Amino acid sequence: MGILVRNLTKKYGDFQAVNGVTFEVPAGQLVALLGPSGSGKSSILRIIAGLELADTGSVELTGEDATHVPVQRRGVGFVFQHYALFRHMTIRENVAFGLELRRPKPNKDEIRARVDELLGLVQLMGHAERYPSQLSGGQRQRVALARALAPKPKVLLLDEPFGALDAKVRDELRAWLRRLHDEDHMTTLFVTHDQQEAFEVADQVIVLNHGKVEQMGPPQWLYERPATPFVTEFLGSVNVLNVETVLTMDQHGDEVPLSLDLPGSEGGRAVYVRPHDLEVQRHRDGRPCWPARIRRLTPLGGLARLVLTLHDGTDIQVQLTRQRCLELSLAQGDDVFVLPKDLKVFHQPGNFVENYMI
Amino acid sequence: MVGKPRFGSLGRSLLILAVVGWFALLILVPSLALFRAAISGGVGAFWRALTSPEALTSFQLTIGITLIATVVNTVMGLLLALVLTRHRFPGQTFVDGLVDLPFAVSPIVAGLMLVVVYGPNGWLGIPLNAIGFQVVYAWPGMVLATIFVTLPFVVREVVPVLREFGVDQEEVAYTLGAGRWRTFRKVTWPSIRWGLAYGVTLTVARSLGEFGALLVVSGNILGRTQTTTLYVHDSIESFNTEGAYAASLALAAVSFILLIGMESLRRRVAIREGTE
């Protein structure tokens, strides 16, 4: 087992940043802590590193209780969003910093060899004698990673590691981190607010909200089986419709009604449909559908995004392939029929979810 | 065109001329005048005035007070800056604001505050006098007054540098196994030393030139509690113009050297900050 946290809580003044968080990062996995700002993800990472103390709860690293172990002896590698390189030291000195603090202290040749090995790993071999200010953002972050990995930490913790980089470098570095992890299988936990980043890089994703774990699992599984409305909305765009809107559709014409077998009819429920789970047709074909008008059509390369207005005035977003758009020769202002392929209904009290595949 | 004022080349030249002229009138002319006045009686007379026993004693006292005040304010100022930026405690904003008090209060008032506390009838002065330790009208009071007046310089130079520096680098050092002292020495210190040096230079300059607070605290006893600034003041009062000019020129010369040092320090700080 890599990292295990139990019942962590942390309060800053009146603000409950972490509120009873329990999860496990299996050894050798790359796991993302995903959540909006203020969800407590950075606080949890800092507590695991020992940079902050939790009010309650425990932290285990590779099977040993580390709750009261000072940060210096936890054996974690930590990477900050803004690199935090020692700016008056060369790249070599930066990477060697942690090595010189190992006990027993490695000799000069050993340190030199290990630094060279790591600079090779992060592809910065020729930059050893430069200073951080002479490197680009992506290079600096790779140095920060090499520095964290040099003393062979038990776990690697990354706090929004790609947040300060521009889009292209960010994509390269994500792919590179994933490759690196596939080679060395270091237990890694990284914090991000970007669901695409979490999905691209992580084996498993832990979704946080208001200091609590909403759901944990492999990315695709979370996407397909979100446990709460928050997870559904956070992992990609989604249409949120009133149950009434969906059920009363058949009163506005002769379209085939959509039959949702909903127990009771009390409020507090919402229907969630992803834009790509909606199909558009020119004519009814016997399947349940809603009539709608195309309010806006935005081509986006291989895809097209449509905003449709239903009869009761509700706007919904639909995503189609460009191909499909051309086949139907859709244009703004056209009247069409929308078919939902996959709906989720969340029942607020009790928070249970029903999935409708149509 | 409305908005920005536009200068022709004539307007621009006039503006530059006016600014340079103002600067010369205000600073250069008096400096040169002082220099001329000091050596008007010949270099020999100037040297005799500079090495008179009273002048030499005042130099010693000024240098001694400056040394102690600078060392104390460097250490305490650095600690205060570290505590203000790295820790949270009740009354922090109050302390933060109070650090600037010596800038806001006239030095004479500062001196008077010390007399009230440490004077022969002050509530700390009475017990201290009883054990034979005289603060006011002696050098300890003068050191205290100088420390008080120059307290903000180091703090105000180091605090912004520490804030800008942030805690990330220190925290990374901790995760790599470095203790607090090693982290300070290897990570924090190299980043703040130029800012600190700048603050120390300002402290030295101010300590050398302090007059008002010392006037109140020292009692101005000839040969015992007379610093260079007090000596200049006394020399003017007693028409010893050679002595006043010579000592003034010495003070001005040291200030000038400090100023040059400060300017080169400021450049180094600017360059360092520009690199990240």
Interface residues (C-beta under 8 A of the other chain):
Chain A: A49 G50 L51 V71 Q72 R73 R74 V76 G77 F78 F80 H82 A84 L85 F86 R87 H88 F97 G98 L101 R102 Y131 P132 S133 A144 R147 A148 P151
Chain B: G166 D168 Q169 E171 V172 A173 Y174 T175 L176 G177 A178 G179 R182 K186 V187 P190 S191 T275 E276
